[in-house]
Amino acid sequence: MQSQFERVADCLPEVVLEMVEPVRFNDVEKIVHLFGRVNFLFSDGKVYFPKLKALIGLESAVKLLRYFKSERVYIPRCEVALCLLRNGWLSASLIIQRRMAI
């Protein structure tokens, strides 16, 4: 199944696309929804790693940990991509409502 973020990949910030390299779009989408607007420390410490592991699973969390190597990364909220997704959803809803009215 295609991730919502995958549909708007052209509008995602570079750091988000970089996160997709080691893990799937679905995992990155979860991270952005939970940690958007946060400086996230990719370390195996007691604060960040357990939260990451609980969100996307041990295997994906370890892949990101290895990829970013204890780097602190600002995770953007991806407002443009989220706006495009919302607008697409609204357009689809209006089309369905119009068809049901006929």
C-alpha positions as CSV (number, residue, x, y, z in Angstrom):
1,M,0.0,0.0,0.0
2,Q,1.3,3.5,-0.9
3,S,2.0,5.9,1.9
4,Q,0.3,9.3,1.8
5,F,3.7,10.9,1.9
6,E,4.8,8.9,-1.1
7,R,2.1,10.6,-3.2
8,V,3.6,14.1,-2.4
9,A,7.3,13.2,-2.3
10,D,8.2,16.1,-4.6
11,C,7.1,18.5,-1.9
12,L,8.9,16.9,1.0
13,P,12.0,18.5,2.6
14,E,15.3,17.0,1.8
15,V,15.8,15.6,5.3
16,V,12.6,13.7,5.1
17,L,13.5,12.2,1.8
18,E,16.9,11.3,3.4
19,M,15.1,9.4,6.1
20,V,13.3,7.3,3.5
21,E,16.6,5.8,2.2
22,P,17.0,3.4,5.1
23,V,13.3,2.9,6.0
24,R,9.9,3.0,4.2
25,F,7.7,6.0,3.5
26,N,5.2,4.6,6.0
27,D,7.7,4.7,8.9
28,V,8.8,8.3,8.0
29,E,5.2,9.4,7.8
30,K,4.7,8.2,11.4
31,I,7.8,9.9,12.6
32,V,6.8,13.2,11.0
33,H,3.3,13.0,12.5
34,L,4.6,12.4,16.0
35,F,7.9,14.3,16.0
36,G,7.4,17.1,13.5
37,R,9.0,20.4,14.6
38,V,11.3,18.5,17.0
39,N,15.1,18.3,17.0
40,F,15.4,14.6,17.3
41,L,18.6,12.9,18.5
42,F,19.2,9.6,16.7
43,S,20.9,7.8,19.5
44,D,20.4,4.7,21.5
45,G,19.9,6.6,24.7
46,K,17.0,6.3,27.1
47,V,15.0,9.2,25.8
48,Y,14.7,9.1,22.0
49,F,15.4,5.5,20.9
50,P,12.6,3.8,23.0
51,K,10.1,6.3,21.5
52,L,11.3,5.6,18.0
53,K,11.4,1.9,18.5
54,A,7.8,1.9,19.9
55,L,6.6,3.9,16.9
56,I,8.3,2.1,13.9
57,G,9.7,-1.1,15.3
58,L,13.1,-2.2,16.3
59,E,14.4,-3.0,12.8
60,S,13.5,0.3,11.3
61,A,14.7,2.3,14.4
62,V,18.1,0.6,14.2
63,K,18.4,1.4,10.5
64,L,17.8,5.1,11.2
65,L,20.1,5.0,14.2
66,R,22.9,3.6,12.0
67,Y,22.1,6.0,9.1
68,F,22.2,9.2,11.2
69,K,24.9,8.0,13.7
70,S,23.9,10.0,16.8
71,E,23.1,13.1,14.8
72,R,20.6,15.6,15.9
73,V,18.1,16.2,13.1
74,Y,15.3,18.7,12.9
75,I,12.2,16.9,11.7
76,P,10.0,19.3,9.8
77,R,6.2,19.2,10.0
78,C,6.0,19.1,6.2
79,E,3.1,21.6,6.0
80,V,3.2,21.9,2.2
81,A,2.9,18.1,1.7
82,L,0.2,17.8,4.4
83,C,-1.8,20.7,2.8
84,L,-1.6,19.0,-0.6
85,L,-2.9,15.8,0.9
86,R,-5.7,17.6,2.7
87,N,-6.7,19.4,-0.4
88,G,-6.7,16.2,-2.4
89,W,-8.9,14.6,0.2
90,L,-11.3,17.5,0.2
91,S,-11.5,17.5,-3.6
92,A,-12.2,13.7,-3.6
93,S,-14.9,14.3,-0.9
94,L,-16.6,17.0,-3.0
95,I,-16.6,14.8,-6.1
96,I,-18.2,11.9,-4.1
97,Q,-20.8,14.3,-2.6
98,R,-21.7,15.6,-6.1
99,R,-22.0,12.1,-7.5
100,M,-24.3,11.1,-4.6
101,A,-26.5,14.1,-5.2
102,I,-27.1,13.1,-8.8
